[in-house]
C-alpha cells in the first residue's frame, strides 16, 4: 500500500508564502502523476497543481502565477511553493498520486489570515 506523507502548511498572512511537501513511499518508475488538490468548507475539491513523470505541469486557474510545483525524484516527493497567498487560498490541501491506482494524503490545513 502506497503511503503519502504530507508536511508544511499552517498559518500565513495575506501576501505571505508557504511550502507544502508530499513524499510517496513508492512511485511507479514508468508513470506517475502527483500533485495537490484543495477543499475549502462548503466547496468542492479542486486541482491546485500537478506534475507528471515527464515533467508536464498543470495549475488550477486561481493559483496560476502564484504557486509553483516541483518534484524531487530522489525522494519521490513533490513540493508546492505558494507565494502571494490570499484568504481564498484557505483550505485543506491534499496530496494526490495517480499511477496504477490513485492515492490520497490525509490533508494539511492552510490558513491565510491577518
C-alpha positions as CSV (number, residue, x, y, z in Angstrom):
1,X,0.0,0.0,0.0
2,X,1.5,3.3,-1.1
3,X,1.5,5.9,1.6
4,X,1.8,9.7,1.2
5,X,3.3,11.8,3.9
6,X,2.5,15.5,3.8
7,X,4.2,18.3,5.6
8,X,4.1,22.1,5.7
9,X,1.1,24.2,5.7
10,X,-0.1,26.3,8.7
11,X,-0.9,29.9,9.1
12,X,0.3,32.7,6.8
13,X,-0.6,36.4,6.4
14,X,-2.1,37.7,3.1
15,X,0.8,38.1,0.7
16,X,2.9,35.6,2.5
17,X,4.4,32.3,1.5
18,X,4.2,28.7,2.5
19,X,5.6,25.4,1.2
20,X,3.9,22.0,1.1
21,X,5.8,18.8,0.7
22,X,4.5,15.3,0.0
23,X,6.6,12.2,0.0
24,X,5.4,8.9,-1.5
25,X,6.6,5.6,-0.1
26,X,7.0,4.4,-3.7
27,X,6.2,5.6,-7.2
28,X,5.8,3.7,-10.5
29,X,9.1,4.2,-12.3
30,X,7.3,4.2,-15.7
31,X,4.4,6.6,-15.0
32,X,3.0,8.8,-12.2
33,X,1.1,11.9,-11.9
34,X,1.4,13.6,-8.5
35,X,0.2,16.9,-7.1
36,X,-2.1,18.8,-4.8
37,X,-5.8,19.4,-4.5
38,X,-7.6,21.6,-2.0
39,X,-11.0,21.8,-0.4
40,X,-12.5,24.8,1.3
41,X,-15.5,24.5,3.6
42,X,-18.7,24.2,1.6
43,X,-16.8,23.9,-1.7
44,X,-15.8,21.0,-4.0
45,X,-12.3,19.7,-4.1
46,X,-10.3,21.4,-6.8
47,X,-7.0,20.9,-8.5
48,X,-4.2,23.2,-7.3
49,X,-1.3,21.8,-9.3
50,X,0.1,18.5,-10.5
51,X,3.2,17.3,-12.3
52,X,3.9,14.1,-14.3
53,X,6.9,11.9,-14.5
54,X,7.6,13.5,-17.9
55,X,7.6,17.0,-16.3
56,X,4.2,18.1,-17.6
57,X,2.7,20.6,-15.2
58,X,-0.8,21.8,-14.7
59,X,-2.1,24.6,-12.4
60,X,-5.6,25.5,-11.4
61,X,-6.7,28.9,-12.6
62,X,-6.9,30.5,-9.1
63,X,-3.2,29.8,-8.4
64,X,-1.5,30.4,-11.8
65,X,1.4,32.8,-11.4
66,X,1.5,32.5,-7.7
67,X,2.1,28.8,-7.0
68,X,4.9,26.5,-8.3
69,X,5.1,22.8,-8.2
70,X,8.3,20.8,-8.4
71,X,9.5,17.3,-7.9
72,X,12.4,15.7,-6.1
73,X,12.7,12.4,-7.8
74,X,15.3,11.1,-5.3
75,X,12.8,11.4,-2.5
76,X,9.6,10.5,-4.5
77,X,8.4,13.9,-3.5
78,X,6.5,16.9,-4.8
79,X,6.9,20.4,-3.4
80,X,4.3,23.1,-3.7
81,X,5.7,26.6,-3.3
82,X,2.8,29.0,-2.5
83,X,3.5,32.7,-2.9
84,X,1.3,35.8,-2.6
85,X,-1.2,33.9,-0.6
86,X,-4.8,35.2,-0.4
87,X,-7.5,34.5,2.1
88,X,-9.3,32.5,-0.5
89,X,-6.4,30.0,-0.6
90,X,-7.5,28.9,2.9
91,X,-8.4,25.2,2.6
92,X,-7.3,21.7,3.4
93,X,-4.7,20.7,0.9
94,X,-4.5,17.0,-0.1
95,X,-1.6,15.3,-1.8
96,X,-2.6,13.0,-4.7
97,X,-0.7,10.3,-6.5
98,X,-2.1,8.6,-9.6
99,X,-0.4,5.6,-11.2
100,X,-2.0,2.2,-11.4
101,X,-4.2,3.3,-8.6
102,X,-5.0,6.6,-7.0
103,X,-3.7,7.5,-3.5
104,X,-4.5,10.5,-1.3
105,X,-2.8,12.0,1.7
106,X,-4.5,12.8,4.9
107,X,-4.7,16.5,4.2
108,X,-3.0,19.5,5.7
109,X,-4.6,22.8,6.7
110,X,-3.5,26.1,5.1
111,X,-5.0,29.2,6.6
112,X,-4.3,32.7,5.2
113,X,-5.3,35.4,7.6
114,X,-4.0,38.5,9.2
